[in-house]
Amino acid sequence: MPRVSAFPFSKMDSELKAIVHASDEALNGSEWVQYFCHPTELYKSFVKFYYEHVATEEYGISWKLSEMMRHMVAVHNTCTL
């Protein structure tokens, strides 16, 4: 059982719902957003920063590199599904 409960989609404002829909389209899933978005204004600021300054080829962190880093962290921490 998760320690943090999912933030209900029905209680999200339109901006947060747009983030969820964008995640569904780009990543084929957005369930994780419901766990990260409890401090909604902080989360919105993070998403704006992340997609403008981190997740762009311009700054040298491609999606491929980002996924490779996630994978290596999981391997290092011996994560299993």
C-alpha positions as a Markdown table, in Angstrom:
| # | Residue | x | y | z |
|---|---|---|---|---|
| 1 | Met | 0.0 | 0.0 | 0.0 |
| 2 | Pro | 1.5 | 3.4 | -0.9 |
| 3 | Arg | 2.4 | 5.8 | 1.9 |
| 4 | Val | 1.1 | 8.7 | -0.2 |
| 5 | Ser | -2.4 | 8.6 | -1.5 |
| 6 | Ala | -3.2 | 9.5 | -5.1 |
| 7 | Phe | -4.5 | 13.1 | -5.6 |
| 8 | Pro | -8.0 | 12.6 | -7.1 |
| 9 | Phe | -8.3 | 13.7 | -10.7 |
| 10 | Ser | -11.7 | 15.2 | -9.9 |
| 11 | Lys | -10.1 | 17.7 | -7.5 |
| 12 | Met | -7.5 | 18.9 | -9.9 |
| 13 | Asp | -7.8 | 22.3 | -11.5 |
| 14 | Ser | -7.7 | 22.8 | -15.3 |
| 15 | Glu | -4.0 | 23.5 | -15.4 |
| 16 | Leu | -3.1 | 20.3 | -13.5 |
| 17 | Lys | -5.5 | 18.3 | -15.6 |
| 18 | Ala | -3.7 | 19.6 | -18.7 |
| 19 | Ile | -0.4 | 18.4 | -17.3 |
| 20 | Val | -2.0 | 14.9 | -16.8 |
| 21 | His | -3.3 | 14.8 | -20.4 |
| 22 | Ala | 0.1 | 15.9 | -21.7 |
| 23 | Ser | 1.8 | 13.2 | -19.7 |
| 24 | Asp | -0.7 | 10.6 | -21.0 |
| 25 | Glu | 0.1 | 11.7 | -24.6 |
| 26 | Ala | 3.9 | 11.9 | -24.2 |
| 27 | Leu | 4.6 | 9.0 | -21.9 |
| 28 | Asn | 1.5 | 6.8 | -22.2 |
| 29 | Gly | 0.6 | 7.3 | -18.6 |
| 30 | Ser | 0.2 | 9.8 | -15.9 |
| 31 | Glu | -0.7 | 7.9 | -12.7 |
| 32 | Trp | 2.6 | 9.0 | -11.2 |
| 33 | Val | 1.5 | 12.7 | -11.4 |
| 34 | Gln | -1.3 | 12.0 | -8.9 |
| 35 | Tyr | 1.4 | 11.1 | -6.3 |
| 36 | Phe | 3.7 | 14.0 | -7.0 |
| 37 | Cys | 1.2 | 16.8 | -7.3 |
| 38 | His | 0.0 | 17.1 | -3.7 |
| 39 | Pro | 1.7 | 20.5 | -3.3 |
| 40 | Thr | 0.0 | 21.6 | -6.6 |
| 41 | Glu | 1.6 | 25.0 | -7.1 |
| 42 | Leu | 5.0 | 23.6 | -6.4 |
| 43 | Tyr | 4.4 | 20.7 | -8.8 |
| 44 | Lys | 3.2 | 23.1 | -11.5 |
| 45 | Ser | 6.4 | 25.2 | -11.1 |
| 46 | Phe | 8.5 | 22.1 | -11.2 |
| 47 | Val | 6.8 | 20.8 | -14.4 |
| 48 | Lys | 7.3 | 24.2 | -16.1 |
| 49 | Phe | 11.0 | 24.3 | -15.1 |
| 50 | Tyr | 11.6 | 20.7 | -16.0 |
| 51 | Tyr | 10.2 | 20.8 | -19.5 |
| 52 | Glu | 11.7 | 24.2 | -20.4 |
| 53 | His | 15.2 | 23.7 | -18.9 |
| 54 | Val | 15.9 | 20.0 | -18.3 |
| 55 | Ala | 14.0 | 17.8 | -20.8 |
| 56 | Thr | 15.3 | 19.5 | -23.9 |
| 57 | Glu | 18.0 | 18.6 | -26.3 |
| 58 | Glu | 19.3 | 22.2 | -26.1 |
| 59 | Tyr | 20.6 | 21.6 | -22.5 |
| 60 | Gly | 22.1 | 18.3 | -23.2 |
| 61 | Ile | 19.7 | 16.0 | -21.4 |
| 62 | Ser | 17.7 | 14.1 | -24.0 |
| 63 | Trp | 14.8 | 11.8 | -23.2 |
| 64 | Lys | 17.0 | 8.9 | -24.1 |
| 65 | Leu | 19.7 | 10.0 | -21.6 |
| 66 | Ser | 17.1 | 10.7 | -18.9 |
| 67 | Glu | 15.6 | 7.2 | -19.3 |
| 68 | Met | 19.1 | 5.7 | -19.2 |
| 69 | Met | 19.8 | 7.5 | -16.0 |
| 70 | Arg | 16.5 | 6.3 | -14.4 |
| 71 | His | 17.4 | 2.7 | -15.5 |
| 72 | Met | 20.9 | 2.9 | -14.0 |
| 73 | Val | 19.5 | 4.3 | -10.7 |
| 74 | Ala | 17.0 | 1.4 | -10.6 |
| 75 | Val | 19.8 | -1.1 | -11.3 |
| 76 | His | 22.0 | 0.4 | -8.7 |
| 77 | Asn | 19.2 | 0.3 | -6.1 |
| 78 | Thr | 18.3 | -3.3 | -7.2 |
| 79 | Cys | 14.7 | -2.2 | -7.9 |
| 80 | Thr | 12.3 | -4.9 | -9.1 |
| 81 | Leu | 8.8 | -4.8 | -10.4 |
